[in-house]
């Protein structure tokens, strides 16, 4: 099952929204390997829209599997930009 959610907030000159697509595998799915049942994966982006254009506030966050795995191995949050 794939789910997504977008939330928009803002004023007249600035708006932001979150895009949160996700993949959630139900525990009851017998066609999925046992170790993957019941997991969920969501990768979120927060975008700020200003007069000068869109700005991805979460561009420095890891999104690819190897980046996330490396982060988990280190056991700490990524450095902020």
Residue, then its C-alpha position, 0 to 999 in steps of 0.5 A: x500500500x502506498x500512501x501520501x500526504x501533503x499539508x500546505x500552510x502559509x501567509x500571503x508571501x510565503x507558503x510551505x508544504x510537506x510531501x510524505x509519500x510512503x510504503x507500508x507493508x501489512x503484516x498479513x501479506x503472505x506474498x511478502x518475505x517475513x522480515x519485511x512484513x509490518x514495516x513502513x517507509x516514509x521519505x518526507x520533504x518540506x518545501x518553502x515557497x517564497x517570491x524567489x521560488x521554492x526552497x527544499x528545507x530537507x534537501x540535506x536529509x538522507x533519502x537513498x538506502x545507502x545514505x540511510x544505512x550509513x546514518x544508522x551505522x553511525x547512530x547519530x543525526x546528520x549534520x545540518x546545513 
